[in-house]
Amino acid sequence: MARPGRPLESAPAWYGVLGATASVLICAQAVFAAETGLAVDLTPVVVIFWAVELDLLAGVIMTAVVGYVADALSGAPPGSMMAGHLGAFIALRAVVRRPPVMSPPVIVLLAAWAAVTSVGARALLHAGFGGDALPAASMARGAAVVVAAVPLYALLRRLSEPFRPREEAGLRR
């Protein structure tokens, strides 16, 4: 139920804004890669946001959907991006419950952690199924995450804040 001054405050609206923002981000990075030839992967910042802000089930579902869309648009082997993002989400949830303050150094540290675990999970998947090793360009894609982590996290917070449901909705805060 929305508060009188905030009619859009609800869990479905919040999840919709988070999903739409992630979808726009994935499409923008796919277009950027097609136009410039430079592939970047900024979705680990979204995974960080969901690992910190959402409960476990909602975070896993949203991460799996974003990983599937990233698989479809990245040209990577099917399932590798989703496995990488889910690996990063689970690693973040195992290490971080809720940092006291999401300051820029904490966000950058979590972005680096998410990028490393995402690439590591994809490398394990490739090695386990006898595929080719991940190219160095795939590993270099994570460097953009560290650079863009703070402004992108702030953008996600700013876009989702008007739609954030109250604590009673069972969402992690």
C-alpha positions in Angstrom: 0.0 0.0 0.0 1.4 3.4 -1.0 1.7 6.2 1.4 -0.5 9.3 0.7 2.4 11.4 -0.6 4.0 8.6 -2.7 1.4 6.8 -4.9 4.0 4.8 -6.8 5.5 3.2 -3.8 5.0 -0.6 -4.1 7.0 -3.7 -4.6 5.8 -4.4 -8.2 6.7 -0.9 -9.2 10.1 -1.1 -7.6 10.9 -4.4 -9.2 9.7 -3.0 -12.5 11.9 0.1 -12.3 14.9 -2.1 -11.3 14.3 -4.5 -14.2 13.7 -1.8 -16.7 16.9 0.1 -15.6 18.9 -3.1 -15.9 17.4 -3.9 -19.4 18.2 -0.4 -20.6 21.8 -0.7 -19.3 22.3 -4.1 -21.0 20.9 -2.8 -24.3 23.1 0.4 -24.0 26.2 -1.6 -23.5 25.4 -3.9 -26.4 24.9 -0.9 -28.7 28.1 0.7 -27.4 30.0 -2.6 -28.1 28.5 -2.8 -31.6 29.3 0.9 -32.4 32.8 1.2 -30.9 34.1 -2.3 -30.8 34.7 -1.9 -27.0 32.8 -4.4 -25.0 32.0 -3.3 -21.4 30.1 -5.2 -18.8 28.4 -2.9 -16.3 25.8 -5.4 -15.0 27.9 -6.4 -12.0 27.0 -3.0 -10.5 23.3 -4.0 -10.9 24.1 -7.3 -9.2 25.8 -5.4 -6.3 22.7 -3.2 -5.9 20.5 -6.3 -5.8 22.7 -8.2 -3.5 22.7 -5.3 -1.0 19.1 -4.0 -1.5 16.9 -7.1 -2.2 16.0 -10.2 -0.3 17.6 -13.5 -1.5 14.8 -14.9 -3.7 14.0 -11.7 -5.5 17.7 -11.0 -6.0 18.3 -14.4 -7.5 15.3 -14.2 -9.8 16.2 -10.6 -11.0 19.9 -11.6 -11.5 19.0 -14.7 -13.5 16.7 -12.7 -15.8 19.4 -10.0 -16.3 22.0 -12.8 -16.9 19.8 -14.4 -19.5 19.3 -11.1 -21.3 23.0 -10.4 -21.1 23.6 -13.8 -22.6 21.3 -13.1 -25.5 23.0 -9.7 -26.3 26.6 -10.4 -25.5 27.4 -13.1 -28.0 29.0 -15.2 -25.2 28.3 -18.9 -25.0 24.7 -19.5 -23.7 24.4 -19.5 -20.0 27.9 -18.2 -19.2 26.8 -14.6 -18.4 23.9 -15.8 -16.3 26.2 -18.2 -14.4 28.7 -15.5 -13.9 26.2 -13.0 -12.6 24.6 -15.6 -10.3 28.0 -16.6 -9.0 28.8 -13.0 -8.3 25.4 -12.5 -6.6 25.9 -15.5 -4.4 29.5 -14.6 -3.5 28.4 -11.1 -2.6 25.5 -12.4 -0.4 27.9 -14.8 1.3 30.4 -12.0 2.1 28.3 -8.9 2.6 25.0 -8.8 4.5 24.6 -5.1 4.5 27.5 -2.7 4.8 26.9 0.0 7.3 27.4 2.8 4.7 27.6 2.3 0.9 30.4 4.8 0.6 32.3 5.1 -2.7 35.3 3.0 -1.5 32.9 0.2 -0.4 31.1 0.3 -3.8 34.3 0.2 -5.7 35.6 -2.7 -3.6 32.3 -4.6 -4.1 32.4 -3.8 -7.9 35.9 -5.3 -8.1 34.8 -8.3 -6.1 31.7 -8.8 -8.3 33.7 -8.5 -11.5 36.3 -11.0 -10.4 33.7 -13.6 -9.2 31.7 -13.1 -12.4 34.7 -13.7 -14.6 35.8 -16.6 -12.3 32.5 -18.3 -12.5 32.4 -18.0 -16.3 36.0 -19.3 -16.5 35.1 -22.3 -14.3 32.1 -23.0 -16.5 34.2 -22.9 -19.7 36.9 -25.1 -18.2 34.4 -27.6 -16.8 32.6 -28.1 -20.1 35.8 -28.3 -22.2 35.3 -25.0 -24.0 37.9 -22.5 -25.0 39.5 -20.4 -22.4 38.0 -17.0 -21.8 39.6 -14.4 -24.0 41.6 -11.7 -22.3 39.1 -9.1 -23.6 36.4 -10.9 -21.6 38.5 -10.4 -18.5 39.2 -6.8 -19.3 35.5 -6.0 -19.6 35.3 -6.0 -15.8 37.7 -3.0 -15.5 34.9 -0.7 -16.7 32.8 -1.8 -13.7 35.3 -0.4 -11.2 35.4 3.0 -13.0 31.6 3.3 -13.4 30.6 1.7 -10.1 30.0 4.8 -8.0 28.0 6.9 -10.5 26.0 3.8 -11.7 25.1 2.8 -8.1 24.0 6.3 -7.3 21.9 6.3 -10.5 20.2 3.0 -9.5 19.5 4.4 -6.0 18.1 7.7 -7.4 15.9 6.0 -10.0 14.5 3.4 -7.6 14.1 5.4 -4.4 10.6 6.9 -5.3 9.3 3.4 -5.9 10.9 1.7 -2.9 8.3 -0.1 -0.8 8.2 0.1 3.0 10.0 -2.3 5.3 6.8 -4.3 5.9 6.9 -5.6 2.3 9.6 -8.0 3.3 12.4 -6.4 1.3 15.9 -6.1 2.5 17.1 -2.6 3.3 
